[in-house]
Amino acid sequence: MRKSNFKNLLYLNSSNPNLAVKEVRKILSKSEISDFAIDLSGMNILDAVKVLVLTSSYLYKKQPEEKLKFKFSSGDINNIISVLALKNLEFVA
């Protein structure tokens, strides 16, 4: 994972959603969630939603009060997430 010029924005090493979920879980087990946001802009919208759904569930079991911040290339992803009622995700521009 590499950092960008955006404060605490982390890019995933894999565009494969299954590997990306494993990577995010590993990071969540080592880091404070409030310290970073993940960039899913390199994925298509369906893969990004898959990563968000699976990591949201993992995070909710670990720390139900925390929110996972994420960046995506389009705000359209918020429409999908709102239908799924994933309240512990936060889109950042």
N, C-alpha and C positions, 0 to 999 in steps of 0.2 A: 504494500500500500504506500502511495506517495502523497505528500501534502501539496496543496496548491497555494497560490497567492491569497486565495480566500481564506480567512481566518478559520483554522481547524476543519477544513474540508478535505476529506480523505477519498481517494479514488480506489476502487476495488481493482485487484489484479486480474480478475477473471470476468468475462462477459457471460460465462456459463452461470445460469441462476443457481444451480445446485452448489457449485463451488463458491459462488458469491455468498450464499447463505452460511456456509461453513466458515468463511472468512469473517463475516460480520459477527457470528456467534463467538468466534475466537477473540475478536476485539472486545466484544461486550463483556467477556469473562475477565478481561485484564484491565479495562479502562472504565472511567466514569462516563456514563452516557452523555452527560451535559457538556463534555469536553470537545465534542466533535459532531460533524454532520457527514453523511456518506453521499458520494456523487454517483448516481445511477444513470447519468446522461449517456453513457456509452452503450446502454442496453436498449432494446426495443421496449415498448410500453408493457407488453404482456409479461416479459421476463422481469422487468422492474417491479411490477405488481406482485409477481410470485415471490420475489425476494422480500418485498415489504410485508406481505401477509405472513410469511414464515418467520421473519425476524421480529415482527410485531408480537406474534404469539409467544415466541421465546422470551422477549423482553417483558411481556406482561407477567409471565410466570416468575421471572427473576426479580423485577422491580415494577410493580403495577402502576406506581405513581409517575414514573419517568416517561419522557417522550423521546423518540428517535427522530432526529432531524435528517432530512434528505433533500437532495437537489436532483431535479430531472430536467430534461431539455424542453419540456412542455408542461404547462399548467393543467393540461387535460387529465393528467393522472389524478388530480384532486377529485374529479368527477367520479372516477372509479372507486377511489378509496372511501369517499363519503357514502357510497352505496353499501360498502362492506362494513361500515361503522367501526373503522379502526381508529380509535380515539387517541392512541398513544403514538401517532405519527404526525410530524410537522414538516410541511413543505417550506423550504427556504429558497429565496431567489438568488 
